[in-house]
Amino acid sequence: MTKNHKISVDQLQVGTHISLPVSWKDHPFLFSSFKIKDAAQIELIRHLGITEVFFNPEKSDTQPLALDAIQGDSIDLDDMVDASDTDEMMLLKNEMEVKKQDSIDKQQQMRRSINKTEKQFDRSVAMMRSVVSKLGSRPLNAVNDAKELIHNLTDLLLNSDNLVLHLMGDAKPEEGIYHHSLNVSVLCMLLGKGLGWSREEIELIGIGALFHDVGKLKIPSNILNKRTPLSVPEVNFIKQHPLMSINFLKLADNFPAAAEPLIANHHEFLDGSGSPQGLKADKLDNLSQLIAVVNEYDNLCNGNMQTKGKTPFAALSFLYKNYTKKLNKEYVGRMIKTLGIYPPGCIIELSSGQFGLVMSVNLKNILFPRIMVYDPQVPKDQAPIIDLEQEGIKIVRCLPPAALPENIFKYLNPREKVSYGLGSES
């Protein structure tokens, strides 16, 4: 990798990518590293009293001016700047500082929104843990608690004008089943809303998804957590967990019977290649077909002891390309339209030459997700979160986390397990 090296400000041209040698708070630019887009930026850098910058040849469209091309110029640049130029630079600097402060304010607002959603998500995980623990001893209470959780999620889903899907923190190993169940529940409800389903249907698939994997609690941990290849009997045993979930729920006569098929069928595929019963499309209702899509996506993202998880971008691509005969195409398409091409959790490279982590998607404007951007001159806990549309920056490509240099990986801290929480932004 080519290292940045110092060049004189006099060598700058439009298209050169630079890093400023001053603290982020001491200049009006949104980022400390950027590609020069016009002559005014060069003049403003001069106006700040900066004489040298760091040049990045790999990210530049244009090479700096050669030193011998500028060394013969004996004219003092200060003599060339009249009062009107100075006033113009001051005006530009002030405008940029106002814009930068506005961006900082919006970043702080986004962070507050993420923190609020994180707390709501943690409460949901705690409630889910409580529900599962009650299922054996107090099944009626467990189902009633689950219904309350789903009712509150549905209220947020249907009543928020600016619904946002946020990336949550990593799941603790022992809480994987709760995060997976919540993920599947939230995404099923989101897709159900997008498909125009009724509140009753949205709540039905929500509560079914919450309980779809409780049968796994009946599987010995030495099988579930086995890192070496499973034997054929072990694979067949695990494939029975949807029916185990149904048997578990027979303890609770207040569990909605209409949600039972989607639990039993969440691993069934349209072509009959699924499990545990090998049902085909004509035997699978809409709710069963939808949860199969979401469950497969979340499993691809988060993996298991046997398989490594994919990035959300790769998981969506894999579903789209490889499950055309197995999953409902309309529902797969709806998932892509809902999450966007780059769902929360994706590591991306931007047209600005920077790297970032997709933090959240405004579901009204999925083409421009919120990105946490790597900037070595900004503390990690204050990392800029930007709105791509507002900044005029595009996503160039998605990257596997392993492709990041170590310093950027530690800064962005990509999640090992992808979990989603619903929030809203004012």
Phi and psi in degrees as a GROMACS rama.xvg file:
@    title "Ramachandran Plot"
@    xaxis  label "Phi"
@    yaxis  label "Psi"
@TYPE xy
-69.9151  133.763  THR-2
-85.6531  151.284  LYS-3
-66.5268  146.82  ASN-4
-137.674  157.326  HIS-5
-73.6865  140.799  LYS-6
-137.609  160.218  ILE-7
-74.2642  147.888  SER-8
-58.4898  -29.6036  VAL-9
-65.8085  -17.2317  ASP-10
-88.0055  -8.2611  GLN-11
-65.7609  142.904  LEU-12
-135.641  159.313  GLN-13
-60.09  128.64  VAL-14
105.447  -12.4274  GLY-15
-81.3791  138.902  THR-16
-98.5929  127.393  HIS-17
-132.104  164.15  ILE-18
-123.753  132.74  SER-19
-80.8618  139.953  LEU-20
-88.5067  25.9057  PRO-21
-126.657  162.511  VAL-22
-60.3526  148.939  SER-23
-57.0222  -34.3698  TRP-24
-77.0776  -10.9226  LYS-25
-99.7833  13.3211  ASP-26
-143.521  159.484  HIS-27
-88.5314  -3.13305  PRO-28
-75.0633  149.147  PHE-29
-66.7178  -36.1316  LEU-30
-121.028  155.868  PHE-31
-84.254  -18.4267  SER-32
-121.885  129.427  SER-33
-166.197  166.974  PHE-34
-95.181  129.981  LYS-35
-62.3579  124.185  ILE-36
-106.12  -17.7217  LYS-37
-159.108  167.953  ASP-38
-64.9212  -27.7795  ALA-39
-63.3292  -34.9332  ALA-40
-64.7115  -39.1853  GLN-41
-63.2074  -45.1482  ILE-42
-64.1294  -36.3123  GLU-43
-68.1733  -38.388  LEU-44
-60.9225  -43.0444  ILE-45
-60.748  -43.5895  ARG-46
-62.363  -27.2976  HIS-47
-76.4717  -4.94848  LEU-48
84.7661  13.1905  GLY-49
-85.4504  127.788  ILE-50
-105.053  -24.8338  THR-51
-134.484  148.126  GLU-52
-134.306  169.142  VAL-53
-96.1814  128.381  PHE-54
-101.217  133.408  PHE-55
-110.885  102.667  ASN-56
-66.5848  -30.1335  PRO-57
-68.5795  -30.814  GLU-58
-101.828  6.5921  LYS-59
-97.0513  147.081  SER-60
-91.2933  -21.3964  ASP-61
-133.233  141.04  THR-62
-79.568  153.215  GLN-63
-65.8504  159.472  PRO-64
-61.5609  142.261  LEU-65
-66.3668  145.69  ALA-66
-59.9988  -40.1601  LEU-67
-68.3124  -16.2505  ASP-68
-79.2283  -19.3591  ALA-69
-113.721  -17.9998  ILE-70
-68.9096  -25.3123  GLN-71
-76.9601  -9.01809  GLY-72
-84.5697  107.621  ASP-73
-93.7003  1.86734  SER-74
-72.6232  130.068  ILE-75
-71.8987  121.448  ASP-76
-61.6464  -29.3786  LEU-77
-63.7292  -30.4899  ASP-78
-70.4606  -19.6739  ASP-79
-86.6752  -12.3415  MET-80
-97.1428  112.845  VAL-81
-92.6635  -179.82  ASP-82
-61.9447  -38.2652  ALA-83
-65.3538  -36.5121  SER-84
-63.0738  -43.5582  ASP-85
-61.4414  -45.3403  THR-86
-60.3254  -40.3788  ASP-87
-64.805  -41.6136  GLU-88
-64.7137  -41.0131  MET-89
-63.1232  -41.2448  MET-90
-63.3423  -43.941  LEU-91
-63.6507  -43.6325  LEU-92
-60.4221  -45.1688  LYS-93
-63.6619  -41.8028  ASN-94
-61.8002  -42.4756  GLU-95
-68.1917  -36.4292  MET-96
-66.4574  -38.0302  GLU-97
-64.3412  -43.6949  VAL-98
-63.819  -40.8158  LYS-99
-64.5918  -43.879  LYS-100
-64.764  -38.146  GLN-101
-61.9543  -41.0685  ASP-102
-64.9011  -41.2991  SER-103
-62.0917  -43.1248  ILE-104
-60.3409  -41.8102  ASP-105
-68.8185  -36.5124  LYS-106
-60.6047  -44.3804  GLN-107
-63.8257  -37.7754  GLN-108
-63.727  -41.4401  GLN-109
-64.4389  -40.385  MET-110
-62.9654  -40.9183  ARG-111
-61.799  -41.5037  ARG-112
-62.8699  -43.8305  SER-113
-64.3706  -43.3989  ILE-114
-62.4314  -40.5827  ASN-115
-63.5413  -44.0375  LYS-116
-65.305  -37.9907  THR-117
-59.9898  -43.1209  GLU-118
-65.8917  -40.7966  LYS-119
-62.6474  -41.3385  GLN-120
-64.4958  -43.6798  PHE-121
-60.4642  -39.264  ASP-122
-64.4336  -39.0902  ARG-123
-65.3788  -40.7351  SER-124
-61.9938  -43.9624  VAL-125
-62.516  -41.1768  ALA-126
-66.1097  -39.9761  MET-127
-62.8553  -41.5805  MET-128
-61.0867  -42.9701  ARG-129
-65.1508  -41.5567  SER-130
-58.9535  -47.4171  VAL-131
-64.3652  -39.9812  VAL-132
-67.1518  -29.3032  SER-133
-82.4537  -16.6262  LYS-134
-58.2581  -37.235  LEU-135
-78.1257  -40.1695  GLY-136
-94.8222  -36.9233  SER-137
-133.505  67.9216  ARG-138
-60.579  -35.5935  PRO-139
-65.3683  -42.6862  LEU-140
-64.1119  -39.3407  ASN-141
-60.368  -46.9838  ALA-142
-67.6726  -38.7938  VAL-143
-63.7936  -40.4785  ASN-144
-62.7454  -40.9117  ASP-145
-64.9335  -39.9115  ALA-146
-62.6417  -38.5599  LYS-147
-64.2352  -43.6371  GLU-148
-59.8949  -46.816  LEU-149
-66.9881  -38.4988  ILE-150
-60.8435  -43.9705  HIS-151
-66.4157  -40.283  ASN-152
-63.0515  -39.2307  LEU-153
-66.7832  -38.8272  THR-154
-57.596  -46.6706  ASP-155
-62.6716  -43.1766  LEU-156
-62.4927  -42.2523  LEU-157
-91.3418  -19.795  LEU-158
-109.697  -6.55361  ASN-159
-89.9678  132.696  SER-160
-78.474  -30.6101  ASP-161
-123.031  72.3031  ASN-162
-76.3011  134.148  LEU-163
-128.667  138.975  VAL-164
-102.417  113.877  LEU-165
-103.599  147.035  HIS-166
-78.748  128.407  LEU-167
-98.7127  172.449  MET-168
-70.6677  169.477  GLY-169
-63.7036  145.405  ASP-170
-80.3673  141.483  ALA-171
-69.0657  147.177  LYS-172
-51.683  -39.144  PRO-173
-76.3079  -8.32142  GLU-174
-108.356  12.2725  GLU-175
-56.1542  -41.461  GLY-176
-65.8575  -34.4429  ILE-177
-71.5663  -43.1546  TYR-178
-63.133  -44.4832  HIS-179
-61.0474  -45.58  HIS-180
-63.1903  -41.308  SER-181
-67.5893  -42.3408  LEU-182
-55.5286  -51.8105  ASN-183
-63.0741  -40.4304  VAL-184
-63.8269  -50.3164  SER-185
-62.0453  -46.1866  VAL-186
-68.8349  -37.3657  LEU-187
-61.4359  -42.9511  CYS-188
-66.5773  -40.7776  MET-189
-58.6901  -47.334  LEU-190
-67.6274  -38.4293  LEU-191
-59.081  -41.3673  GLY-192
-62.252  -46.0611  LYS-193
-62.9533  -27.5939  GLY-194
-85.0073  -0.926208  LEU-195
80.4743  22.9046  GLY-196
-71.5011  158.215  TRP-197
-73.9986  163.27  SER-198
-58.4791  -40.0753  ARG-199
-59.3383  -43.8039  GLU-200
-68.0177  -39.1982  GLU-201
-63.5139  -44.1675  ILE-202
-68.9222  -33.6674  GLU-203
-65.2509  -48.06  LEU-204
-70.6196  -28.9293  ILE-205
-63.9575  -47.7973  GLY-206
-73.7734  -34.3429  ILE-207
-62.4444  -42.9257  GLY-208
-64.6981  -35.8815  ALA-209
-58.6059  -35.1095  LEU-210
-104.213  4.98529  PHE-211
-64.4947  -24.2469  HIS-212
-111.435  11.1191  ASP-213
-64.0193  -21.6446  VAL-214
-61.3402  -23.9914  GLY-215
-64.772  -18.9495  LYS-216
-66.8208  -16.4835  LEU-217
-89.1776  -6.40237  LYS-218
-93.0287  129.369  ILE-219
-55.3836  138.926  PRO-220
-63.0694  -27.293  SER-221
-68.856  -18.3205  ASN-222
-89.8818  -47.7152  ILE-223
-60.9177  -37.2264  LEU-224
-100.623  14.7376  ASN-225
-69.3779  129.986  LYS-226
-93.7965  -23.1426  ARG-227
-85.5148  162.02  THR-228
-54.0418  138.85  PRO-229
-75.7833  147.585  LEU-230
-75.7673  164.809  SER-231
-59.6906  -45.4105  VAL-232
-60.0666  -37.981  PRO-233
-65.5333  -43.1841  GLU-234
-60.5179  -45.5458  VAL-235
-64.6538  -34.8071  ASN-236
-65.8182  -46.4828  PHE-237
-62.5416  -35.1063  ILE-238
-63.4946  -15.5797  LYS-239
-86.0312  -2.78656  GLN-240
-61.4529  -30.5849  HIS-241
-60.2575  -39.0317  PRO-242
-72.7883  -32.0408  LEU-243
-63.3131  -37.2929  MET-244
-61.6443  -43.5182  SER-245
-61.4284  -44.8252  ILE-246
-62.5009  -38.4374  ASN-247
-59.516  -42.5794  PHE-248
-77.4922  -9.12964  LEU-249
-66.1325  -16.1633  LYS-250
-67.6674  -22.4586  LEU-251
-112.681  104.624  ALA-252
-77.9473  -1.97482  ASP-253
-96.1378  4.1208  ASN-254
-76.5142  131.318  PHE-255
-62.9549  120.272  PRO-256
-60.3854  -29.2698  ALA-257
-67.6154  -15.9998  ALA-258
-90.6475  -9.93778  ALA-259
-64.6795  -42.1357  GLU-260
-58.4271  -40.0928  PRO-261
-67.6171  -29.2727  LEU-262
-70.536  -46.6839  ILE-263
-64.5302  -27.7064  ALA-264
-108.985  12.472  ASN-265
-70.7058  -8.64698  HIS-266
-113.185  11.9625  HIS-267
-86.5646  145.355  GLU-268
-118.177  154.19  PHE-269
-59.0001  -30.1074  LEU-270
-89.6022  4.94436  ASP-271
85.7606  6.04479  GLY-272
-89.9895  2.91608  SER-273
-87.6814  -167.678  GLY-274
-140.704  162.773  SER-275
-89.1807  -7.80702  PRO-276
-111.394  -6.21606  GLN-277
64.8431  37.7987  GLY-278
-72.0858  153.357  LEU-279
-107.294  177.043  LYS-280
-51.6717  -41.2515  ALA-281
-68.446  -12.4016  ASP-282
-104.559  3.19724  LYS-283
-115.524  118.979  LEU-284
-75.3108  174.284  ASP-285
-59.9278  -40.2436  ASN-286
-66.7279  -38.4943  LEU-287
-64.9887  -40.1244  SER-288
-68.9401  -34.6975  GLN-289
-72.0196  -45.414  LEU-290
-65.9362  -29.4842  ILE-291
-62.3095  -39.5222  ALA-292
-64.36  -50.6921  VAL-293
-68.322  -42.1961  VAL-294
-61.3149  -41.4902  ASN-295
-66.2756  -41.9813  GLU-296
-59.72  -48.793  TYR-297
-66.336  -37.2612  ASP-298
-65.5501  -38.7424  ASN-299
-63.7891  -40.1734  LEU-300
-66.6809  -43.4282  CYS-301
-101.511  -12.8575  ASN-302
62.5001  -166.8  GLY-303
-154.734  -166.16  ASN-304
-64.4469  -21.6558  MET-305
-96.8699  -28.5282  GLN-306
-131.412  144.345  THR-307
-80.8391  141.503  LYS-308
-68.772  151.136  GLY-309
-98.1656  162.174  LYS-310
-67.3161  153.846  THR-311
-54.9006  -38.8615  PRO-312
-61.2649  -47.4302  PHE-313
-67.0936  -36.1394  ALA-314
-64.5547  -44.1577  ALA-315
-62.7844  -43.8758  LEU-316
-61.8462  -42.2203  SER-317
-63.8192  -43.9893  PHE-318
-59.4456  -47.5349  LEU-319
-61.7945  -38.8078  TYR-320
-85.9082  -32.0478  LYS-321
-112.126  -5.22632  ASN-322
-119.345  27.4186  TYR-323
-61.8548  -31.5538  THR-324
-97.1715  -10.6083  LYS-325
-96.7723  -35.1385  LYS-326
-121.099  153.92  LEU-327
-62.4129  116.272  ASN-328
-62.1268  -38.3853  LYS-329
-61.5282  -40.9658  GLU-330
-72.9752  -35.8891  TYR-331
-63.6442  -43.0673  VAL-332
-62.7828  -39.2367  GLY-333
-64.7666  -37.8194  ARG-334
-63.6343  -43.6791  MET-335
-63.8509  -41.2016  ILE-336
-67.3425  -31.8199  LYS-337
-78.3456  -44.324  THR-338
-83.5361  -21.5365  LEU-339
85.2597  167.939  GLY-340
-66.6003  -30.7255  ILE-341
-119.048  86.3293  TYR-342
-68.3306  163.516  PRO-343
-53.1037  135.986  PRO-344
108.542  -13.7681  GLY-345
-76.4657  139.905  CYS-346
-93.7978  127.279  ILE-347
-132.326  156.922  ILE-348
-106.424  135.869  GLU-349
-100.252  160.719  LEU-350
-64.3931  -16.9159  SER-351
-79.1983  -4.80504  SER-352
89.7628  1.809  GLY-353
-95.4933  164.993  GLN-354
-109.358  149.839  PHE-355
-153.767  170.126  GLY-356
-118.853  127.046  LEU-357
-70.0053  117.492  VAL-358
-95.7934  -36.6624  MET-359
-161.496  159.538  SER-360
-124.651  123.574  VAL-361
-77.9858  115.998  ASN-362
-70.3123  -5.64657  LEU-363
-89.7964  -14.9463  LYS-364
-147.531  67.7172  ASN-365
-71.5315  -15.685  ILE-366
-72.9969  -15.0623  LEU-367
-128.113  78.725  PHE-368
-70.0312  165.198  PRO-369
-85.4715  130.605  ARG-370
-118.992  130.639  ILE-371
-87.7595  121.783  MET-372
-104.131  138.677  VAL-373
-73.951  122.69  TYR-374
-141.038  106.181  ASP-375
-61.2216  -17.5366  PRO-376
-93.4005  1.83103  GLN-377
-115.53  131.992  VAL-378
-54.2593  145.999  PRO-379
-55.4573  -40.948  LYS-380
-75.4167  -6.16341  ASP-381
-116.606  18.6752  GLN-382
-50.4238  133.557  ALA-383
-63.6145  133.484  PRO-384
-111.645  116.55  ILE-385
-115.649  153.995  ILE-386
-96.2691  113.333  ASP-387
-59.5946  -39.2603  LEU-388
-62.7298  -44.4406  GLU-389
-65.085  -36.6743  GLN-390
-88.8282  -7.06962  GLU-391
67.6247  31.4782  GLY-392
-109.754  143.308  ILE-393
-114.446  157.852  LYS-394
-85.6326  128.811  ILE-395
-89.6299  -45.7313  VAL-396
-164.229  163.938  ARG-397
-101.104  143.983  CYS-398
-125.436  148.474  LEU-399
-72.3834  142.225  PRO-400
-53.0086  -32.9649  PRO-401
-64.6095  -17.7282  ALA-402
-80.3168  -10.0907  ALA-403
-79.3321  142.788  LEU-404
-58.6276  151.871  PRO-405
-57.9516  -40.672  GLU-406
-65.095  -37.2173  ASN-407
-73.7901  -38.2285  ILE-408
-58.4832  -46.3579  PHE-409
-67.1059  -33.3883  LYS-410
-70.1683  -50.0818  TYR-411
-77.4123  -26.5431  LEU-412
51.2353  60.64  ASN-413
-58.586  142.521  PRO-414
-73.8397  136.964  ARG-415
-72.0199  -38.3729  GLU-416
-119.241  131.9  LYS-417
-94.8517  120.505  VAL-418
-126.835  147.271  SER-419
-120.187  136.987  TYR-420
-121.831  146.426  GLY-421
-91.7429  133.943  LEU-422
-142.404  -171.405  GLY-423
-143.012  154.332  SER-424
-123.813  138.439  GLU-425
